Each structure stands twice: as structure tokens, then as C-alpha cells.
Amino acid sequence: MEFIQAFILGIVQGITEFLPISSTAHLLIVTKVFGWKELGAKDFVDAIQFGSVIAIVMYFWSLISNIVKGGIIAIQERDWQREEWKIIVGIVVGTIPALSVGFVFKDAIPESALIIAIMSIVMAILLGLAEKFGTRKRGFNSLQIQDGILVGLGQTLALIPGVSRSGSTLTTALFLGLERDTAAKFSFLLGFPTLTIATLYKSLKIFKLFQAQQLPDNIVWLLIVGIISTFIFSYLSIAFLIRYLQTKNTLIFVWYRLAFGSVILLAIAAGWQG
């Protein structure tokens, strides 16, 4: 049963990590509804995010390698106006706020169903506004360092349960006038360092608990199942979103988030403890 739970949690994590609907919110609600307390622990669900990290690298390998090569050339030629260099600096600088705020406030914000419901609705409204007022005239070649800073600041909101890392960065990027698919790509690339560091931190924490024999003996196999499941559905989710946003808007996610938050509020009003 635990292996089935690990596989299902990987599906939820993989699908919701990159869609602007909050993986944290869906994982928390799923584990609460089904009562999966052990595998629903934050350390486990954060550790299986490694599958999402692998999916980003594989899907964007060509783009990432070109950016890195361009960055190396920029350093060699001291060409600080080179497009790839600006993107690298933007990603690095944009990652600092999320890591800094996350380190300071990582345990300060409770993961409650009420907060998830409220933030789901709030972010739905903000995404809807970004969709309406964003100019969507800027492509990937127009990215600047300040874009990384501003989208990085938007990423810090994802520390609040229900906000969504991809949702907050995508919303900020749309407000900055980026095209939808460009906004999604930049959102994924900017979130990559934060996601990687957070995953490694949680994995190390689980490894130490395992060494101290505070975790079940099969935890390694459960993590492998969860990571594989997460990778498969993360890759499919990325591919879907990039192609979807090339021809369609984000309103489907706006309506979904409104419905998701509203259902949780109704459940709480009906007596669900969350």
C-alpha cells in the first residue's frame, strides 16, 4: 500500500509542480483526505521533487546547454551584454530572494487548508489580471537581468501554501509583458536552482533520519518509486504547458484555482477540519 501511495504522490507532485495550481496545496489536500500521514510528511514529498528537477534538465537540456555555453563565451570575451549572460545573472540574482526568505521563514508559515483555499483564490485573481493586462510582446531573447530579479521576488510568495512556485513566477512574468510560453520557460528555469537546492536539503535530512533508524527500512525504495513517478508526470506536465500556452491563455487555470479554493472553503464551512 505504501508503494501505491508513493506512486500516487509522485503523480500529484509531477502534474501540479509546473502547472500554476500549487503542488504543495494538492499534496497536502490529498494526504489529508486519504489520511496518509507517514508519506504525507513534508520531508518525503519535498524529496521526491528530485524527479521534477530531472524532468526540467531533460526537457530543457538543449536550452540550458546553450545558455551555459553562451555564458562561458561571455566570460571569456568579457561581453556582459550577451543575451545568455543576462539570463544567467537574472536567474542567479532571482534565486537569492526565494532561498533567503525560505531559509528564514521555512517553518513560520503553517500549512493549513484555510490558507491554501484563500491563497488559491487570491492567486487566481492575480493570474487573471496578468492575463488581461500583460502585453505579451516580449520573447525569450528580450529577457533582462531585472526580469530575473522581479520574477525571483514573485517566487518568494510560493513559500505561502497554495500560492504555487510556477503560478507566482508565471504571473509575475506575464505582468512584465512576456509571451505566455516565454513566461513559462523562464518560470521553469528560474525555479530550477531553488527546487534543486530545496530537494537536496530535504533528501539529506531524510538520509540522516534513515541513518538514525528513525524511518522505515523501505524508505529508499519508496523514494525511488516516488521520484520515478514524479519524473514521468513532471516531464509530461512541462511538455503540455509549453505547448498549451503557445496557442491558448491561462484562464483555465484561473477558473480551476477559483473552484479548488472555493471547494475547500465549502468543506471547511461544512465541518471538515482540514
N, C-alpha and C positions, 0 to 999 in steps of 0.2 A: 504493500500500500504506500509506503514511503517513497518508493521509486516512481510510482504513478504521480504522487504529489509533486515530486521534484520535476518531473517532465511537464506537468501542467503549469507549475510556477514558471518554468522556462518559457512556455508558450506565452503566458501573460506578460512576462518581462520582455520577451523578444518583440512582440507585437506593439506593446504600449511604450517602449523606451523611445522610439523615434517618431511615432505619431504624436501630435501635440495634445495628448489627453492625459498624461501623467502615469508613469509606470508605478510610482510609489503608491498613488491612490488606488489603482486597480489591484496591486498585490496585497495591500492592506485590507481592502474590502473582501477580496477573495478568501484570504486566510481567516478573516473574522467570520465570514458567513459559514465557511466549512469547518471552522474550529481547528485549523492546522497551526497549532501554537509552536511546535518544535521547528518545523521547516519554515514557518512563517516569521521566525526571528529575523530581525533586520540584518544581522551579520551574514546569514545564509543567502538571503535574496540579493544582498549587495554583492556578495562574492560571485554569484552566477552571472553577474553583469559582464564578466570576462568574455562571455560568448558574444555580447554586443560589441565589445572592443574589437574582437577578432573580425566580426562582420564589417565594421567600419573600415578596417585595414584592407580587407579583401575586396570590398566593393569599390573603394576609392583608391586602390593601390596605384593606378596609373596617375591620378591627380596628385596624390600625396608624393609620389616619387618625383614628379615634375616640379612640384613646389620645393622639395628639398634640394634637387639639383640646381634649380634656379637660385635658391638661397645661397648655396655654396659658391656659385659663379658670382653672385652679388658681393660676397665677402672677398673673393679673390680679386675682383675688379674694383672693389670699393664703390660699387654702384648702388647707393642706398635708395635710389628711386625706382629700382627694378620692381616689377609687379610682384614676383614671388617673395621678395624680401619684405615688402609691405604686408603681405598676407601672413608671413611667419611672425613678424613682430606683432601684428594685430592679434594673432591667436595667442601668443605668449603673454602679452600685456592683458588681453581679455580674460585669460585664465586666472590671473592673480587675484582679482576680487572674489571669485567663487571659492577658491581654495582658502583664502584668508578668512573670509566670513564663515565658511563652512567649518574651519578648524576652531574658531572661537565659539560659534553658536551651534555646533553639531548635536548637542544634547539639550539645547534650550527650548526647542520648539516641539511640543507634543504632537504625536501622530494620531489625531482623533478624527473620527468620521465627520464630525461637525465642521472642523477646519477644512477637511477635504472637500466637503459639499460647497462651502462658501467660496473657497478659492477656485473651485472648478467653474462656478458661475461667474466669478469676477474675471477670470482669465478668458472665459468665453466671450464676455463683453469686450475686453481689450483686443482680442484677436479679431472680433467682428469690426471694431473701429479701425484696426490696422488694415484690414481688408478693404474697408471703404475709403480711407483717406490716404493710404500708401500709393505712391505714384507708380511703382513697379517699372521703372525705366532704367534701372542700373543693373548691368550684368556682372558676371564674376570678375571680369577684367577691370572693373571700376572700384574694386574693394580698396579701402584705405585703412591706415592704422587706427584712425578714430572710430571706424566701424567696429573693429575688434574690441576697443575699449567700451563702447556703448553697448554692444551686444553682450560683452562679458559682464557688464553691470546688470543687464537684464537677466543673465544666467543666475545671479545670486538669489533672485526671487525663488528659484527652484528648490531652495532649502526649505521652503514652506510646503508641507504636504498638500498635494492637489494642484500645485502650480504647473509642474512639468518643465524639465530642462529644455526639451525640444520646443515646447509651447512658448516658453518665455523668450528664448533666443529667436525663434521664428517670428514671433510677434514684434519684437524689437527690430529685427531686420526688415520686416515689411514696413514699419513706421519710417525707417531710414530710406525707403524708396527702392529697395532691391526687388528684382523679379522673384516670383514665388519659388521657382526651382533653385535659383541662386541663393535665396534666403535659406532654403532647406539644406543645401550643400554646405554653406558657411556655418549653419547651425550645427551640423554634424561634426565638421572639422574643429570648430571651436569647443564643442563639448567633449571631443576625444581626449585631450590631456586630463581634464577634470575627472572624466569617467574612468580613465585608466588608473590614475593615482588613487582614487577612492576605492576601486576594485582591488588593487594590490594591497591597500591598507587593510581592508576587510578580510582578504584572503590570508594575510599574515596573522591577523587576530585569530581566525579560525584555526590556523595551523598551530598556534601557541596553545589554544584551548584543547586541541586534539592531543598535543604532546603531554599536556597536564591531565589527560584522560577525563576531561570534562565533557566530551562529546561522544556519541555512539561510534562504534568501530567502523560502521559502514558509511561514515560521513564523507569520506573521499569519493566513494562510488556515487553517492547521492549528488555531490558537487559536479562530478563528471557528467552525469545524466542531465542535471540542470543546465550546465554550461553548453552541452551539445544542443539541447532543445532551444536554449536561448539564442545560440548562434544561428541555427536554421531559420527561426522565425524573425530574428533581427534582420538577417540578410533579405528575406522576403519583404519585410516591412519597409526597409530602406528603398529597395527597388520599386515597390508600389508607390511610396510617397513621392519620389523624384519624378516618376512618370506621370503620376496623377496631377501634380502641380504644374506640369508643363502645359496642360490644357484646361485645368479646372481650378476653381477658387477653394478657399479653406472653410467655406460656410458649413460644410457637412460636419466639420469638427466643432464648429461653434455650436451648432444645434445639438450635437452629441453631448458636449460638455454641459450645456444647459439642462438637458434631460438627465444626465448622470447625477449632477449636483442636486437637481430637484427630487429625484427618486430617493436619494439618501436623506434629504431633509424630511420627506414624507415618512420614510421609515423611522427616523428618529422621533418624529411627532407621534407616530403610532405606538411608540414604546420601545423600539429597538435600541439597545444600549451602545451599539457601535463598538 
